[in-house]
Every structure is written in C-alpha cells, then in structure tokens.
Amino acid sequence: MSINNEDYFQINSEILTSFHKYRPPLDLYVFREDIGVLEPFYRKGGRLSEAQVAELAEICENGNLFVAHSDKHIYQEYMIRQLDLVLLDPNMTEGEIAELCILGVAARYASFYDQPVPDMMQFLYHDVMVITEYLWSDKHHMVPFMRRLFRKSDPARHAVNTMIVGTWLWMQMNHEYNRKELDRIMLALVLHDAGMCKVPQFYLTKKGRLTQDEWDKMTMHTVASVKLMQKSDLKFDELIRACFEHHERLDGSGYPQHTRAGQISVMGRLTALADSFSAMICDRPYAKAKEPDQVGKELFEDNRYDKTMSSILSTAYVPGGPLGTLIDMDAKYEAFKKSDA
C-alpha cells in the first residue's frame, strides 16, 4: 500500500504475536476503511495498555495493521532473531528471505562457536530447519542463496558459505530426495568445521606458515568436530562424515587419515569441495580472495577433488551465467552485528 509517497506493508496476527505484547519494536499504523487513510496507532518506545493490546489484535485479524517501509530495516533485524517469521510474511521477496536466512544462521553460528553448548546448538538447529522448510517448498529458492556468499572470512561466514554451496551442489546431483535428507545435508555442511572453536585463535589469524606443532594441533579440529557433535547428541552419518572427512583428498594427501578416493564418502567429497571453494573466494591471512568463476575452474582442474562435483561448480559462476554477480553480504552482516551490539 502506498499513501502520500510512503509505502506500507501489512503484517499478520502470527507476526504481531511474536512482538513484545506491550512494546512492539516499531511504529504501527491502522487502515481506516471508512475514510481510506492510515493512522498511527503506536509509536516505538511507547507502551500499549491492555485495552490497546486487545484492540490491536482485532485490527490485525481484520487485515488492517501496517508498518511503514521506512521501518523495514527494524522489522527485518527483528526477523533475523526470529527466523521462522520469514516464512509468514507474504511481502518479502525471495532475495530478502535469502538474506535474512543467511544473516540469521551466521549470527546463530557465531553464538554457538563462542559458546558450543547444547542450548546454543538448538537455536542454530532451529534456524537451519527454517531454511530447509523454505527450500523444501521450492528447490529453486536455492538460487538467491548462491548469489549471496560472503567474501570475508571468519568461522560463521565460512560455515554459511559452505552450507549454501554444498547444499546447492547436492541438489544439482540429487533431483529426488526427501525432507529428512535435506535437513541432514544442510546441518552437516554448516557444522562441518565446528571443532575449529577448540583451535587457538592465533592459528587462524597467523599470516606466516604454522610450525609443525601448530599444524598438528590445528588438523585435529576434524576430530574435535566429531566429539563436539557427539556431545551435542548429533550422531547421524552425514554429519560425522562431513566433520571428519572434509580435509581428506582423493590422492591421499589430506588429513587426518590420508584416505584415498574409494575410502572417502560422498558426503566427505561434497564437503571438501564446498569447504575449499568457500575458503578460496574469501580473503584469508595467508591468501587473497579469488573470483568464484576462477575458483570453480581451479578446483575442477585439481585432481584431488571429485570431478563429477567440481564440474558442476566450475560453470556455476561463469560470466553471464544464471547466478550472476554476487551481492555484498559482508556489509549487511557487519551492519547487523553493529545494530545487535
């Protein structure tokens, strides 16, 4: 709805009830059908009375409650913290839904990484299931996610990138799958590197080569990931394989067990490719970021990775291709973190 050059969008009862009962997070407007205008009902920072709460619920039930487009950033920041709300709002575009899901899962992962306990895992698990529900409704929803990868590196951004790239690849290779498989694949991919939270931060930011002792300790993050998942009571095969095998390589040059082609699971190969791609498109202390099309080509030419998978990824970001130019998610994520501080 547009009135006096200002755009408004309607909110439903489920979204309204997710707000604080007496102190909603943004301005609310009521559409007066008798005179065809929107009138302010509540201003952010105020407090609703019991009578106003009841009145507001009735207004919303009748489809006459709106928020201003100018407050959309407040609304969306709120939805990032309660991600299941994105599935309830008919006003949002596919791109907006993808962005909020990416920011929401990145924030959840960062919290879990800082405090890897079961309660934090449950929050992350819930938000990943929101995304799988969205993708289950239409697999083509995956494309806007692939257009929104991070180009800066930290544990949360890397986890989300790997989740997106790996899930897209898996979907390209598997046209028939059930919801449980999708849930497990996406969760395994986002958690594949969780054990890095047990590695000293110094190792992750060091610009020079790690010493042999540092390298030996760092490579044990794969084992730490498995142990952390078991402690969180997550023991399904896809997850364990993703955690333990994502640094294995087909020629046996990987770690921790130096397994070769036939010994590495499909999940391990998938996670290895998605993990490497996600790392290489980002600036790291020891390497500059490369463009996605270049990384796809390099990984396809690298015999340490599964050719069937890398051939799909090699054409994903070619100039003029269907995925187009990546949207800057780093600025959006940093703005959200600043607002959340």
C-alpha positions in Angstrom: 0.0 0.0 0.0 1.3 3.5 -0.9 -0.1 6.7 0.7 1.4 10.2 0.3 4.5 8.6 -1.4 5.2 6.4 1.6 5.0 2.6 1.2 3.4 0.4 3.9 3.1 -3.4 4.2 0.6 -5.4 6.1 1.6 -7.7 9.0 -0.5 -10.7 10.1 -1.5 -12.0 13.5 1.3 -14.5 13.9 3.9 -11.8 13.3 2.1 -9.4 15.7 2.1 -12.0 18.5 5.8 -12.5 18.1 6.4 -8.9 19.1 6.6 -7.8 22.7 3.0 -7.7 23.9 3.1 -4.1 25.3 6.2 -2.7 23.5 6.3 -3.6 19.8 9.7 -2.9 18.2 8.4 -0.4 15.5 5.6 2.1 14.6 2.3 0.5 13.8 -0.4 2.0 11.6 -4.1 1.2 11.2 -6.0 1.5 8.0 -9.3 3.4 8.4 -11.6 1.8 5.9 -14.3 4.5 6.4 -12.0 7.3 5.2 -9.3 5.3 3.3 -6.3 6.5 5.2 -3.6 5.1 7.5 -3.5 6.5 11.0 -0.7 6.0 13.6 -1.7 3.6 16.3 1.5 3.0 18.2 4.9 4.7 18.3 8.1 2.8 19.0 9.2 3.4 22.6 5.7 3.7 23.9 3.7 1.2 25.9 0.3 -0.3 25.0 -2.5 -0.7 27.5 -4.4 -3.9 27.9 -7.3 -2.4 26.0 -5.0 -1.3 23.2 -3.4 -4.8 23.0 -6.9 -6.3 22.5 -7.9 -3.7 20.0 -4.7 -4.1 18.1 -5.2 -7.9 17.9 -8.7 -7.3 16.4 -7.4 -4.8 13.9 -4.7 -7.2 12.8 -7.1 -10.1 12.5 -9.2 -7.9 10.1 -6.1 -7.2 7.9 -5.8 -3.5 8.7 -2.5 -3.4 10.6 0.5 -2.0 8.7 4.1 -0.9 9.2 6.0 1.7 7.2 8.5 0.7 4.5 10.9 3.2 6.1 11.0 0.9 9.2 11.6 -2.2 7.2 15.2 -2.4 8.4 14.0 -2.6 12.0 11.4 -5.2 11.1 14.0 -7.3 9.3 16.5 -7.1 12.1 13.8 -8.4 14.4 13.0 -11.2 12.0 16.7 -12.2 11.8 16.5 -13.0 15.5 13.2 -15.0 15.0 13.9 -16.5 11.6 10.7 -18.6 11.3 8.9 -15.3 10.8 10.3 -15.0 7.3 8.0 -17.9 6.2 4.9 -16.0 7.4 5.4 -12.7 5.6 4.0 -12.6 2.1 5.5 -9.2 1.4 9.1 -10.4 1.2 10.9 -11.2 -2.0 13.0 -14.4 -2.5 16.1 -12.3 -2.3 15.1 -10.7 1.0 14.2 -14.1 2.5 17.6 -15.5 1.5 19.4 -12.5 3.0 17.6 -12.7 6.3 18.2 -16.5 6.5 21.9 -16.1 5.8 22.3 -13.3 8.4 20.2 -15.3 10.9 22.2 -18.5 10.6 25.5 -16.6 10.6 24.6 -14.9 13.8 23.4 -18.2 15.4 26.6 -20.0 14.3 28.8 -17.2 15.7 27.0 -17.6 19.1 27.4 -21.4 19.0 31.0 -21.1 18.1 31.7 -18.7 21.0 29.7 -21.0 23.4 29.4 -24.5 22.0 26.8 -25.9 24.4 23.5 -27.8 23.6 21.3 -24.7 24.2 23.1 -22.7 21.5 23.1 -25.7 19.2 19.3 -25.9 19.5 18.9 -22.3 18.3 21.2 -23.0 15.4 19.4 -26.2 14.6 16.0 -24.4 14.6 17.2 -21.7 12.1 18.7 -24.3 9.7 15.4 -26.1 9.8 13.6 -22.9 8.8 15.8 -22.8 5.7 15.2 -26.4 4.8 11.5 -25.9 5.2 11.7 -23.0 2.8 13.8 -24.9 0.3 11.6 -28.0 0.6 8.7 -25.9 -0.6 10.6 -25.0 -3.8 14.1 -26.1 -4.6 14.6 -23.1 -6.9 14.7 -20.9 -3.8 18.3 -22.1 -3.5 19.4 -19.7 -6.3 19.1 -16.5 -4.4 21.3 -18.0 -1.6 24.0 -18.8 -4.2 24.0 -15.2 -5.2 24.7 -14.1 -1.6 28.0 -15.6 -0.5 30.4 -13.8 1.9 33.8 -12.6 0.7 35.3 -12.0 4.1 36.5 -14.9 6.3 35.5 -15.8 9.8 34.1 -19.0 11.2 30.5 -18.1 10.9 30.7 -16.7 7.4 32.7 -19.7 6.2 30.2 -22.1 7.8 27.3 -20.4 6.0 29.1 -20.2 2.6 29.9 -24.0 2.9 26.3 -24.7 3.8 25.0 -22.8 0.8 27.5 -24.1 -1.8 27.4 -27.6 -0.6 23.6 -27.8 -0.5 23.3 -26.3 -4.0 25.8 -28.9 -5.3 23.9 -31.7 -3.6 20.6 -30.5 -5.1 22.2 -30.4 -8.6 23.3 -34.0 -8.2 20.1 -35.3 -6.5 16.8 -34.5 -8.1 14.9 -36.9 -5.9 15.3 -36.6 -2.1 13.2 -36.4 1.0 12.9 -33.7 3.6 15.0 -35.7 6.2 17.9 -36.0 3.7 17.8 -32.2 3.0 17.7 -31.5 6.8 20.7 -33.7 7.4 22.8 -32.4 4.5 22.3 -28.8 5.3 23.0 -29.3 9.0 26.1 -31.3 8.3 27.5 -28.7 6.0 27.0 -25.8 8.3 28.6 -27.7 11.3 31.5 -29.4 9.4 34.1 -27.1 10.9 32.6 -26.6 14.4 35.7 -28.1 16.0 37.7 -25.1 15.0 36.3 -23.4 18.1 38.8 -25.6 20.0 41.8 -24.3 18.0 43.7 -21.3 19.4 42.6 -18.2 17.5 46.2 -17.3 16.9 46.5 -20.3 14.5 43.6 -18.9 12.4 44.9 -15.4 12.0 48.7 -16.2 11.6 50.0 -14.8 8.3 53.1 -17.0 8.1 53.3 -20.7 7.9 52.3 -22.7 11.0 55.0 -24.6 12.8 54.8 -28.4 12.7 53.5 -28.5 16.2 50.8 -25.8 15.4 49.9 -27.7 12.2 49.5 -31.0 14.1 47.2 -29.3 16.6 45.2 -27.5 14.0 44.5 -30.6 12.0 42.9 -32.2 15.0 39.9 -29.9 14.6 38.3 -32.6 12.5 38.3 -35.0 15.5 37.2 -32.1 17.8 34.3 -31.5 15.5 33.1 -35.1 15.7 33.4 -35.1 19.5 31.5 -31.8 19.8 28.7 -33.2 17.6 28.5 -36.3 19.8 28.4 -34.2 22.9 25.5 -32.3 21.3 23.8 -35.6 20.7 24.1 -35.3 16.9 25.5 -38.5 15.5 23.9 -39.1 12.1 26.3 -40.3 9.4 26.3 -37.3 7.1 27.3 -35.0 9.9 30.1 -37.3 11.2 31.4 -37.7 7.6 31.3 -34.0 6.9 33.2 -33.2 10.1 35.8 -35.9 9.8 36.5 -36.1 6.0 36.3 -32.6 4.7 40.1 -32.3 4.6 40.7 -35.7 3.0 41.7 -35.6 -0.7 41.4 -38.3 -3.4 45.1 -38.7 -3.8 45.7 -39.4 -0.1 47.3 -36.0 0.6 44.6 -34.8 3.0 44.1 -35.3 6.7 43.6 -36.7 9.4 43.7 -40.2 8.0 45.2 -39.6 4.5 42.4 -41.7 3.0 42.2 -42.1 -0.8 39.4 -41.9 -3.4 37.4 -45.1 -2.7 37.6 -44.7 1.1 36.2 -41.1 1.2 32.4 -41.0 1.4 30.2 -38.9 -1.0 29.5 -36.6 1.9 33.2 -36.2 2.6 33.9 -35.3 -1.0 31.0 -32.9 -1.2 32.0 -31.1 2.0 35.7 -31.0 0.9 34.8 -29.2 -2.3 32.3 -26.8 -0.8 34.7 -26.0 2.1 37.6 -25.3 -0.3 35.5 -23.2 -2.6 34.1 -21.2 0.3 37.6 -20.6 1.7 39.2 -19.6 -1.7 36.6 -16.9 -2.6 37.4 -15.1 0.7 40.4 -13.0 1.9 42.4 -15.0 4.4 45.5 -14.0 6.4 47.7 -16.1 4.1 45.9 -15.7 0.7 43.9 -13.1 -1.3 40.4 -13.9 -2.4 39.8 -15.2 -5.9 36.7 -14.7 -8.0 34.2 -17.5 -7.9 34.5 -18.5 -11.5 38.3 -18.7 -11.2 38.0 -20.8 -8.1 35.5 -23.1 -9.7 37.9 -23.6 -12.7 40.9 -24.3 -10.4 39.0 -26.9 -8.3 37.9 -28.7 -11.4 41.5 -28.9 -12.6 42.6 -30.2 -9.2 42.6 -34.0 -9.3 42.3 -34.1 -5.5 38.6 -33.3 -5.7 35.7 -35.3 -7.1 35.4 -34.4 -10.9 31.7 -35.0 -11.1 31.0 -32.5 -8.4 33.7 -30.0 -9.4 32.5 -30.0 -13.0 29.1 -28.7 -11.8 30.7 -26.0 -9.7 33.1 -25.0 -12.4 30.3 -23.5 -14.5 28.2 -22.1 -11.7 29.7 -18.5 -11.7 30.9 -18.1 -15.3 30.4 -14.6 -16.6 26.9 -14.2 -17.9 25.8 -17.4 -16.2 22.5 -17.9 -14.4 23.8 -17.0 -10.9 25.1 -13.5 -11.9 27.2 -11.2 -9.8 27.5 -11.9 -6.1 25.7 -9.5 -3.8 27.7 -7.9 -0.9 26.6 -9.8 2.2 29.5 -8.7 4.3 28.3 -5.1 4.6 24.9 -6.4 5.6 26.3 -8.7 8.1 28.6 -6.1 9.7 25.7 -3.6 9.8 23.5 -6.2 11.6 26.3 -7.1 14.1 26.7 -3.4 14.9 23.0 -3.0 15.5 23.0 -6.1 17.6 25.9 -5.0 19.8 
